[in-house]
Amino acid sequence: MTVTLCPWTPADLELLRSLVTDPSVSPQFDPFQGPLGLEHKLQDPRLAQRGLRLAFVDGEPAGFGLAWTLDNPGRRWFMIRVAVLERFRRRGVGRRLAEAVLAFAETERAGEPADVATSAWLPNDAAEAFASSLGLTHERWFWLMERPRGARLEPGWPVGIETRDFDGSERMLREWTDIYNDSFAQHYRFVRSGVEVARAIVADPTFRPDGLRLAYRGGACVGFCRNELHAGRGEIGTLGVGHAARGLGLGRALLRWGVLWLEANTPAPVTLLVDGENENALGLYRSEGFAITRTRRIWGRPAAPR
Ligand SMILES: CC(C)(COP(=O)(O)OP(=O)(O)OC[C@H]1O[C@@H](n2cnc3c(N)ncnc32)[C@H](O)[C@@H]1OP(=O)(O)O)[C@@H](O)C(=O)NCCC(=O)NCCS
């Protein structure tokens, strides 16, 4: 058996699609599914296309590995993911892919400390063992939560709040970026966002301007909700309220707006993904009828000294 690894190039788009949509891989890569799912993921400026690797066994496509480069001032981290088609498993292909992606990350970190993490939906005994074989240990649980459709709850915007759909302007891109950074600064593995990331999101073929709502108070942007339409679900993609506007009921109102928008725009289940240690958010989602349906596990390892 000969295993060959190659860097991915845009000419391999359909080959990568055939790997990511293989039934033995697709449940672990759900946002990559659907007609534009792969394009949607590749549009993410943090998904390092230069680090993407394809594996072939005796010339047949067998798997892929990829990394997101997540920059924080003074500390980077890499989220890596590996997949091998079922018929090629337990032959060291996954390990070879992981090593290649980690070697890419090592070059990219350019002397800076960098953590490595990976994640998978559970149950997944292979991923558990695989992560452990790479020296990664448990870091966090994330929950996928779903809300039964149909119980309409109107937003009831707090007094003094006015809301606007995204209008495509540079000004709104900046407001959205700033309120994202303000809302998430204290979060697990927070990565500061820049206007270029916001620009890439709105250039994504699956982005819907009317699915991004910004909330203002006294002319200042104080919160936002962005919905995402995936192949199998409609998701409250990101919801944030800045520190200055917490405790007013704005998070609940934005969430209700998001649920109504998703129900009007897709027949798929309405979901969201939440950090299992984000008690405030969990409390809000539970009180709005969301319940946990799937578990995602994150494993990590701190930066190795250089
Ligand atoms: C996880 C996955 C990538 C492993 O690929 P693979 O090519 O079978 O892995 P390897 O043969 O290189 O195994 C490397 C090590 O991982 C561990 N491992 C992998 N699969 C395992 C399994 N099913 N049971 C027990 N240990 C396993 C072993 O320690 C193995 O080393 P060993 O064979 O010397 O004992 C593959 O099962 C897969 O694609 N799953 C679906 C996608 C997925 O879950 N990705 C998330 C990965 S974090």
The ligand as an SDF file (V2000), in Angstrom:
LIG
                    3D

 48 50  0  0  0  0  0  0  0  0999 V2000
  -10.4860    9.8080   13.1130 C   0  0  0  0  0  0  0  0  0  0  0  0
   -9.9440    9.3370   11.7500 C   0  0  0  0  0  0  0  0  0  0  0  0
   -9.4760   10.5870   10.9870 C   0  0  0  0  0  0  0  0  0  0  0  0
   -8.7590    8.4000   11.9670 C   0  0  0  0  0  0  0  0  0  0  0  0
   -8.1720    8.0710   10.7010 O   0  0  0  0  0  0  0  0  0  0  0  0
   -7.3070    6.7250   10.5110 P   0  0  0  0  0  0  0  0  0  0  0  0
   -6.5970    6.8480    9.2170 O   0  0  0  0  0  0  0  0  0  0  0  0
   -8.1450    5.5370   10.7190 O   0  0  0  0  0  0  0  0  0  0  0  0
   -6.2690    6.8570   11.7190 O   0  0  0  0  0  0  0  0  0  0  0  0
   -4.8250    6.1480   11.8470 P   0  0  0  0  0  0  0  0  0  0  0  0
   -4.8640    4.7920   11.2350 O   0  0  0  0  0  0  0  0  0  0  0  0
   -3.7690    7.0710   11.3510 O   0  0  0  0  0  0  0  0  0  0  0  0
   -4.7190    6.0100   13.4140 O   0  0  0  0  0  0  0  0  0  0  0  0
   -3.8410    6.8270   14.2110 C   0  0  0  0  0  0  0  0  0  0  0  0
   -4.1060    6.4640   15.6700 C   0  0  0  0  0  0  0  0  0  0  0  0
   -5.4110    6.9090   16.0630 O   0  0  0  0  0  0  0  0  0  0  0  0
   -6.0240    5.9500   16.9570 C   0  0  0  0  0  0  0  0  0  0  0  0
   -7.2460    5.4230   16.3130 N   0  0  0  0  0  0  0  0  0  0  0  0
   -7.7640    5.8120   15.1400 C   0  0  0  0  0  0  0  0  0  0  0  0
   -8.9260    5.1820   14.8930 N   0  0  0  0  0  0  0  0  0  0  0  0
   -9.1530    4.3620   15.9350 C   0  0  0  0  0  0  0  0  0  0  0  0
  -10.1980    3.4670   16.2740 C   0  0  0  0  0  0  0  0  0  0  0  0
  -11.2520    3.2840   15.4340 N   0  0  0  0  0  0  0  0  0  0  0  0
  -10.1250    2.7920   17.4450 N   0  0  0  0  0  0  0  0  0  0  0  0
   -9.0730    2.9610   18.2650 C   0  0  0  0  0  0  0  0  0  0  0  0
   -8.0370    3.7940   17.9940 N   0  0  0  0  0  0  0  0  0  0  0  0
   -8.0900    4.5040   16.8490 C   0  0  0  0  0  0  0  0  0  0  0  0
   -4.9670    4.8790   17.1940 C   0  0  0  0  0  0  0  0  0  0  0  0
   -4.1970    5.2940   18.3250 O   0  0  0  0  0  0  0  0  0  0  0  0
   -4.1390    4.9710   15.9280 C   0  0  0  0  0  0  0  0  0  0  0  0
   -2.8240    4.5140   16.1230 O   0  0  0  0  0  0  0  0  0  0  0  0
   -2.5080    2.9150   15.9960 P   0  0  0  0  0  0  0  0  0  0  0  0
   -3.1580    2.4260   14.7400 O   0  0  0  0  0  0  0  0  0  0  0  0
   -1.0120    2.8870   15.9470 O   0  0  0  0  0  0  0  0  0  0  0  0
   -3.1030    2.2680   17.2130 O   0  0  0  0  0  0  0  0  0  0  0  0
  -11.0300    8.5810   10.9660 C   0  0  0  0  0  0  0  0  0  0  0  0
  -11.6370    7.6110   11.8120 O   0  0  0  0  0  0  0  0  0  0  0  0
  -12.1250    9.4510   10.3960 C   0  0  0  0  0  0  0  0  0  0  0  0
  -11.9570   10.0210    9.3160 O   0  0  0  0  0  0  0  0  0  0  0  0
  -13.2740    9.6210   11.0930 N   0  0  0  0  0  0  0  0  0  0  0  0
  -14.3540   10.4870   10.5890 C   0  0  0  0  0  0  0  0  0  0  0  0
  -13.9120   11.9450   10.6080 C   0  0  0  0  0  0  0  0  0  0  0  0
  -13.6300   12.4110   12.0170 C   0  0  0  0  0  0  0  0  0  0  0  0
  -14.2260   12.0000   12.9860 O   0  0  0  0  0  0  0  0  0  0  0  0
  -12.6960   13.3820   12.1080 N   0  0  0  0  0  0  0  0  0  0  0  0
  -12.3490   13.9860   13.3630 C   0  0  0  0  0  0  0  0  0  0  0  0
  -10.9730   13.5720   13.7730 C   0  0  0  0  0  0  0  0  0  0  0  0
  -10.5010   14.4020   15.2820 S   0  0  0  0  0  0  0  0  0  0  0  0
  1  2  1  0
  2  3  1  0
  2  4  1  0
  2 36  1  0
  4  5  1  0
  5  6  1  0
  6  7  2  0
  6  8  1  0
  6  9  1  0
  9 10  1  0
 10 11  2  0
 10 12  1  0
 10 13  1  0
 13 14  1  0
 14 15  1  0
 15 16  1  0
 15 30  1  0
 16 17  1  0
 17 18  1  0
 17 28  1  0
 18 19  1  0
 18 27  1  0
 19 20  2  0
 20 21  1  0
 21 22  1  0
 21 27  2  0
 22 23  1  0
 22 24  2  0
 24 25  1  0
 25 26  2  0
 26 27  1  0
 28 29  1  0
 28 30  1  0
 30 31  1  0
 31 32  1  0
 32 33  2  0
 32 34  1  0
 32 35  1  0
 36 37  1  0
 36 38  1  0
 38 39  2  0
 38 40  1  0
 40 41  1  0
 41 42  1  0
 42 43  1  0
 43 44  2  0
 43 45  1  0
 45 46  1  0
 46 47  1  0
 47 48  1  0
M  END
$$$$
